[in-house]
Amino acid sequence: MDVFNPATAIINFFAAIGWAWDLKKADPKLIRKIAAESGDKQAQYQLGTRRWIVEWVGGLVVMLMPFWAMVVVKYIFIYFFEDFVHSLFK
């Protein structure tokens, strides 16, 4: 896999837990053939291991960004307003 694809990651997750099945995958030879015939001639088809890891880590961080935001907002709220909330329920 060359780059992180959130849609594929979600589908693969559901396949792993049994909610998706009979997944189809194109033959890599066919992909190379079509790319050679009509694709970008200067495209880099093979990424190095380091680049692959960076793609996946970056993709996961971006995909989980809403959750990171919720955690940050929660702890900011607790830090600044904890005393106020406790005073309301005394």
N, C-alpha and C positions, 0 to 999 in steps of 0.2 A: 504494500500500500504506500503510495507516494505522499499523500497529504491527509490531514485529519478531515474527516467528513462527519459532522454531527448527525446527519440523518442516518448514515450507514452505521454509526456507533449505536444509535438508539435501536435500529432494527437488529443488529447483532446482539445487543443486550436482551431484547425480547426473545430472540432465537435461543439464547443461552438459558433462559428461564422457562422455555417451552411455550411461549405465547406466539411464536412465529415459526413456521416450518416450510419445507419445500422451497427454500431460497435458491434462486438461480444465480449463477455467476458466469460471466463471459469468459471464454478461453483467452488466456493472455496472448496467444499467437494471433488470434483474430483481432484483438485490440491493437497489437503492434502493426498488423497488416493495414487496418483501416487508418490508423494514425499516419503510417508511411504514405498512404495513397492520398489522403485528404487533410491531414492534420498539419499543424505548425511544424515546419521543417527544422526550426531552430529550438524546439522544445526540449527540455531536459527530462528524459523519461525515467532515469534511475537517480534517485537521491541517495546520498551517503547515509550511513547509520546515524551520525550526529544530527544531520538535517532532519531526518525522520523523527528522531526523539524530540527535537525542538518543535516541529510541527504538531506533534501529538500533545505535548505539554502546553504549548500555546493555545491549541484548540480547546483543550479541557478547561483551561483558565477562562477563556472567553465564553465557553458554553455554560460554565457555572457562575458567571459574573452576577446574575440576579441573586443567587444564594449568598455569595460573598457580601453583596450590598445589604441583604437582610440581616446578616450576622453583625456587620459593622454598625448598622443603625440600632440594632437591639442593644449592643454593648454601650454605645454612646448614650442611648436613652437611659439605661440602667445607671451609668456613671453620673449623669447630670441630674436625673429626676428621681432617683431612688428615695431620697429623703422626703421629697414632696409626696410621692405615692404612699409612703408609710404614714405620713402625717394625716393623710385623708382617711385612713382606716383605723385610726386610734380611738 
